[in-house]
Amino acid sequence: MAEIVAGIGISHVPALGPAVDAAATGKDTNPLMKAFTDVGSWLSETKPDVLVVIYNDHGASFSFDLVPTFAIGAAESYMPADEGFGRPPLPEYPGDADLSWHIIDSVVPEGFDLTVCQSLDVDHGFSTPMKVLFGTPEAWPVKVIPLAVNVVQQPTPSAQRCYDLGKAIGRALRSYPKDVRVAVIGTGGMSHQLQGERAGHINPDFDQRFLSEIVSSPESLASLSNPEYINLAGSEGAELVMWLIMRGALDDDVETGLSGYVIPVANTAAGVVAMQNAGSTQKAASTENTAALQNAAAL
């Protein structure tokens, strides 16, 4: 049977990639970047076969004329999107269409009407976390399933709806009959706003609360309304509801592998948190390594 081996929440601001590269090469000695440089190593120890990556499209595949609430890729591969500067020099992402269709066939009867994409280009909302996790390999070491969420145009799905979808995806993954190791990645956030009178808005208190409660009490975050998210985290910080899909897919009882927070990265806060189910058959890091990662990433 399939096993969910890891859950990661991570920002996808484009500047995060160069910042992580600088930290990894010693050009940036900010200790708060350590969690971002180590998260890929943490994930590689879990040996996932497939990543379900929850992200939002920034106009590369969907426009304001057509924005599905939830859209899932069901293709054998996905191309990195041209966002106005040509396709980035990244390899094609291999898909797992069989698992995609299993998720679709499982969650649609539960009332989640997913838009099914048998062809889909993925933009920086998807590719930035992949670069942070794996660098720029000649070929990606895992298969991927993209899940795009509308967090750009009202009406957007509520935090509770996202959390509930995550629960349904978790049930779908656990019922998949093949022996596949799956990691679920929720991207976006943390607090930031790119326009209007509050352009530049960052709320470290809420960001740190979110990093704590996404582990210990996600229901409290799911209970917040969309206006509350926008008020607390900014119009683009509302992307954090995508982390709740990731968290919903995990068990109620989880353990934290690492957590980190840095500010600012291109006028936005950036965060990362990595978790495993408490009953996981394989831990991604030893107790010693986990303590070192948490200390290095202390807020």
N, C-alpha and C positions, 0 to 999 in steps of 0.2 A: 504494500500500500504506500501511497505518497506520504511524505513527512514534511511538515513545515519546520525548517531547521533554523531560521533566523528572521527577524524583522528589523528593518532599519528605517528611521526617519532622517532625512537629510535635505538641506537646502539645495536649490539648483541655480542660484545666481551665477551667471557666466564667469564673473571674476573669481569665483571659488576655485576653478581649475588652475589658473596661473598661481593663485596664492598657495595652493597645496603643492604645486610643482616647486615653488620657491622654498617652501618649508622642507620638502623632501631633499632638496639639494643643498640645504644649509644657508641659502641666501636670505631666508626669513627665519629668524630664531624665536619668533613669538611662540611661547610654550603652549598657548591656547590652540595653536594649529595642530598640535600633536594628535588629537583625536581624529582629525580629518585625514592625516597621513597614515594613521594606523588602522582606520576602519576597513580598508581593503584587505590588510593582512588578517584582521579579525574575521572577516567574511570568508576568506579563502580557507581558513581552518575548518569551517563547517562543510566545505566541499559541496556547495549547491549545484544541482544540474540545471535548474531553471530559476529565473527571477521574474516575478510579477512586479512590474514597475508602474506605480501610480503617479501620473504627472498631469500637467495641463499644457495643451497646445497654445502657442503664442501667435497664431495666425499662419502657421506653415501648412497645415493640412485642413484646418477649419477656419472659416471667416466669421465675422459678426453676422453675416447673412444666414449662416447655418452652423450652430453650435450645439451638438448633442450634449445632454446632461452627463451621460456615461457612455463611452465608446471603447470597445475592446478590440484589439488586433486578433485576427484569426488567420494569419498568413504564415507561410514558411520562412519568410525573411522580411526585414524592414530596412529601408534606406535612411541614413542621416539626412535631414531636410536641408534644403537651400533656404536660408533665412535672409537672402539678399546679397550674399557675398560668395555664392557658389557653394556646392556641397563641401562640408568640412572633411579634412583628410582622416576619416575614420572608417574602419571596415564595416561592411554590412552586418546587421544584427540578425543572427539565426533565430527563427521562431520555433514554437512548439504548438503547431496547429491542433494536434489531437487534444492536448491539455486545454487549449483555449476553448475548443468546442465543448469539452466536458464542463468547464466553468459556465459557459453560456447555457448549456442544456440544464444545468443545475439551478442557476440563480434566476433565470427568467420565469420558471414556474413559481418561484417564490415572490414574484411581483416586481423584480428589478428589470426594467426594459432596457437592455443594453443595445446600443447601436453596434452592429457587427461590421468590422472593417477588414475585408480580405485583401486590401492594399492600403498601406499607411506609411507615410514618412514621419519620422520622429525628430523633434527639434531639441534645443538646448535644455528644455525642461526634463528631457529624458537623457540626453547625452552627457550633460555635466556630471550628474551622479555616477554614470557609468565610467567616466574618465577618472573621477575621484577614487572609485572602487578598484579599477583595473588598469589605470594608465591608458596608454594608446597602444594596444597590442596589434600584432599582425592579424590576429583573428580573436574574436571574443571567446573566452573559455566557458561560457554558459549560454544557454538558450534564453530567450526573453519573451514575455507576454506584456505588451503595452496596454495600459488602461488609462485613457484620457478622461479627465473630469472638468466640467465647466465651472471654473472659478473666475471667469473674466467678464461675463455678461449676465445681468439679472434676468430672470430669477435663477439663482444658483442653488444647488442642493444643500440642505441643512447639514450641520455637523452630525446630528442624530441619524439622518438618512445615510450619510457616508459610513458611520460606525456600523450601522445595521448591514449595509452592503458588505463591509469587511467581514462581519460574522457569517454572512451567506457564502462569501468566497472561501472562508476558512472551512466551512462544512463541505463545500465542493472539493477543495483540495484534499481533505482527509478521506473523501470517498473515492478518489481516483485509484483505480485498481493496479496501476503500474508502480514499481518501486522507483520513485522519483523524489529527489531532495529539492525542496522549494524554499527560496527566500523571498520575502515580500518587502518591497522598497516603497516607502511613501515619500514623495519629494515636495519641495516648495517651502515658502516661508524662510526665515522667521519674520518678525515684524518689519514691515517696510511699506512705504507709500511713495509712488512715483509722480504724483500729480496733485494739483489743487493746493489749497491753503496749508494742508498738512504734509506737503511733499517733504520727504526726509524723516517722517515720523518713525521713531524706533522706541520700543517699550521693553527695556531689559527685564523689568520686574515680571511682566506677563510672560516673556519668553522663558525665563527661568522657571516660572510656575508651570508652564506648558511642558518643559522638558522633564519635570518631576512627575506631573500628574499623568502624562501619557503612559508612564510605566505603572504607577500605583493606583490611579483612579481615573481611567479614561472616560468613565460615565459622566464625571463632572465636566469634562471638556465637551462631551457630546451634548450636554444639556444647554450649552451656550447658543444663543441665537445668532443668525448671520449678522444683524446690526451690532451685536456685542463683539463679535470677532473683528469687524471693521473698526469699531471704536477703539478696541484694545490693541489690535495688531496692525491696523492700517488696511487700506483697500486691497493691496497685494498680499499683506500678511494673512488675509483670509484663506490663502492657499493651504494653511495648516490643517484644514479639514481633511486634506488628502492623507495626512499622517494617521488619521483616525480609521481610514479604510485598512491601512496596514495593521494598526493595533487591533482592530476588530477581528482580523484573520488569525491572530495568535490566541493562545489560551488566556483565561483570566489571570492566571498566576504566571508571571514571567520574571526573569532575572536580567539585570542590566550588564552588558558586556563593556560598554564604554559610553561616555556622554561628553559633549563639548559644545562650546559657545564662543563665538568671536564677533567683535563689532569694532568698526564697520567693515563690510566688504562691499565696495561699490554702493554706498549709501543704503545698505541693508544689513540687518543682523543675520548671521548664519549659524545654524545649529546642526548637531548630529546626535542621534541616540541609537544604540544597537541593543537588541534584546533577543533572548531565546526563551522558549517555553521552559518552565521550571522542571518539567519532567522529560526534557529532551534527552535522547539516548547518547548524544555526543555534545560536550561543551566546546565552545569555540575557542576558549582561552583558559589557561590555568588560573587558579586563584591568585597566584603571584602576579601574573601578567595582567589580570583584570584590575587588581588594586593599583598597579603601576599606571595603567591607562586612565583610570578614574582620577588618580592624583594629578597626572599630567594635564588632564582636561578639566580640572576644577574651575568652577565658574568664578 
